[in-house]
Amino acid sequence: MNTSVQQAIAALPVPREWLWEVVVRPRRRTLGIEVAPDGGVLFAVPADADPVAVADAVRSRLPRLALEVRRRQRRPDEPVKELVGGTSFAYLGRRHRLKLVPRGEGRRVRLHRGWLELPRPETVSQGALWIAEWYTACGRRWLSARIPSLASRVGVPLGPVEVCDLGRHWGARAQDASIKVHWALMQLPSALVDLVLVHELCHARAAGHGAAFRREVRLVLPDADERERWFADEEPNLWRGAIREVPFSGHHGH
């Protein structure tokens, strides 16, 4: 633990109620700040970090950091859906009502005439899984077509793109240039999915989330600030698969 860095941060006007810690990551060259889903703050520093420089960097980011901590601490409960006819599901920003249809050979979850059709599953858990798999498959196709042009604009090589459940994370980039994206993002308008993709692609050019990284993002998306505010409003409403365990009725939608 870099105690001098910790003391330097503690001397700043950091709100008393914040839960924060400093960790030393030898591979880092600059300060990294991570905000956990519950609002906890992690300051990741290089082994040879200068306490004064770190304190100056944290001080300059405190206003934006305070907004993010407050937003996460106020985060509403994760959305829960009932798999009954008429329940709303979004795909790329457009809302579609659920329609339960009879099971049959070759039947699958699909968008059809404005409805999201779900072959009647045996359990609600199975139905939620089928819908998540549908988002995953649609996302894989859509992103594979979308991301090459964004990677070209960022100016970085592109590895494989995987769509999966990332828990509390929306995107991740690995050392091999592969990118993972949470399937739930496919509920968002394309402009916000692009924001997440550009965010991950720009990590190939700048580590952390400091000024250099933000500059890279804004070179590709000049309206990134506006998109980030929009994303902050939309993100708490994203359905991640939570369902209310109610027995199926005869309601099929219409």
Secondary structure, 3 states (H helix, E strand, C coil): CCHHHHHHHHCCCCCCCCCEEEEECCCCCCCEEEECCCCCEEEEECCCCCHHHHHHHHHHHHHHHHHHHHHHHCCCCCCCECCCCCCEEEECCEEEEEEEECCCCCCCCEEECCEEEEECCCCHHHHHHHHHHHHHHHHHHHHHHHHHHHHHHHCCCCCCEEEECCCCCCEEECCCCCEEEEHHHHHCCHHHHHHHHHHHHHCCCCCCCCHHHHHHHHHHCCCHHHHHHHHHHHHHHCCCCCECCCCCCCCCCC
